[in-house]
């Protein structure tokens, strides 16, 4: 996946300035596709040059260089093309697994401290995802197709964090020799 496709998706949800897009990105797509604000601004310029988006001076921009971006037909076509393109599942590449292997061959290295730290991070993110779910997708509310899709994306994050919490508890139990 490229950052441009993530940005076009976000811009289709709502035309935005680069700053507002970066802030919205951090609170939504940024949960599963990270980009710095500098990367976002560079990519917006590249996408505009490619003819996928256009920008205009923001009405509330005053004397700033604030611009509002929107997706053009060529950008929509590129996004359609990309969505239909097959992609491979992401390979797990986690330094913690290599550390765990080192623990296996060298004996106790104190890895439980790192696992506890990560466990706390995963629990916090899981709690945040569940709060979003409770706020945005209440069980008693009939959801639009768009909201159902957004809920499915959130459920993926919830399941991911749940699996790490469970794994961390099992790993800590094993490392500490508990039955």
N, C-alpha and C positions, 0 to 999 in steps of 0.2 A: 504494500500500500504506500502511496505517496502522500505527503503532507498536502499536496494540492487537492487531492480528492476529499480529504477530511475537511479542508477549508471551504471547498465549494459546497459540500453538504451543509456545513454550518451557515454559509451565506444564503443558501436556498431556504433555510429555516427562517432567516431574517437578515436582510441587507444591513451592513454594519460598517462602522469605521474600523480601522486596523486595531485600535486600542480596545474598542468594545468587543470586537471579534476575539482578540486574545484573551480577554477576561471571560467571555462566554465559553471559549474553548477550554480554558482551565477548569471550568465547572461542569463540563459535559464530556465532550470527546476526549479531553485531556485525561480522563480516568483510564482510558485504554490506548491512547496515542499521544505521547508527550512531545511537545515542541516548545522551544523558548519563544519569547516575544520577538526577538531578533530574527529567528528562523521564519516566523509567521510573516513579518514584514518583507523579508527577502522573497519569500514564496509568493506573496501577493503581487510584488513587482514583476516576478517572472510570469505569473499567470496572466497579468494584464498585458504583458508583451506578447504572450502566446495568443491573445484574443479570446481567452476563456472568461475573463471578467473585465469590468470597466469601473472606473471610479470618477467621482466628481467632488468638487469642494463641498464640504459639509455646510449646510445652512447655519449651523450653530458654531462653526469653526472660527469665526472672527478673523483675526490675523494669523491664526495658526495654519499649519499645513494639513489639518485634519481632512481626511477624505472618506467618502462613503463608497463602499464596494458593493457591486451586485453581479450576479452570474449572467453571462450572455448565452445565447443559443448554442454557440460553439462549446461553451463550458458544460452545458447540459448534455450535449451529445458526447463529450468526452467522459462525463460521469456515467452515462448510460453504457458506453463501451466498456469502461473499467468495471462496472458492477457485474457485467456478464462474463468477464474474463475469469477463468479458473485460477485459484490460488491454492498454494500448499498450506497445510496446517503449520502453525509456528512450532519450531523445535524448541524444546526446553534447553535453555542455556543459563544456568544459575550457578554462580560461584559457590554457593552454599553446598551444592551437591558434591563438588570437588573437595571441599573442606571435610564433608562427611566421609568421603572415601579416604582422605588422609587420616581421619580419626580411626577408621577401620584398620588401617595398616600400621599406624604408629602407636595406637593405644590412646587413653584419655588425654585430650588436649585442651579441655575446658570449652568445648564447642557449645555446651549447654547454655552458656551466658549469651552467645550470639543467637541461639534459637529462641531463648526467652525474649530477647530484644525484638526479634522479628515477629514473634508471636503477639507481642503487644501492638506492633504496627498493624498486623493483619486483623486483630480484634478491633482496633480503632476504625480501620477502613470498613470492616464488616458492619460495625455499629452505624457508621455514616451512611452506608448503602441502605441499611434497613430503615433509617430515618427518612431517607429520600423516598423509599418505597412506601412507607406509611403515609408520607405527606402527599406524594404525587399519584399513587396508584392504590387508593383505598379499595378493599375487597368488595365493598357495597356499591361501588360506582361503576357504571357501564362505560367502558373505555372505547375511544375511537380506534380505528386500525393503526393510526400513527402512534397513539399512546400505547397500544398493545405491543407494537414493535419496540418502542422505547423501553417498555417494561421488560421485554425479553432480553434486551441488552443489559439492563440493570441486573436481571436474574443471573446472567452469566458472571457478572462481577461478584454477586453474592455467593454463588456456588464456588467460584475461584477462591475467595477469601475463606469460606467455610472449610474447603479442603485443606488449605494451608494451616488453619487453626487446628483441625483434627490431626494432620500430620505432625505438627509441632508438639502437640500433647503426647502423641505416640513416641516421637523421637526422644523427647525429654524423659519419658518413663523408661524407655529402653536404655538410654545413656546412664541413667541413675540406677539401673539394675532392679527396678521395681517389677514385681510379677504382673 
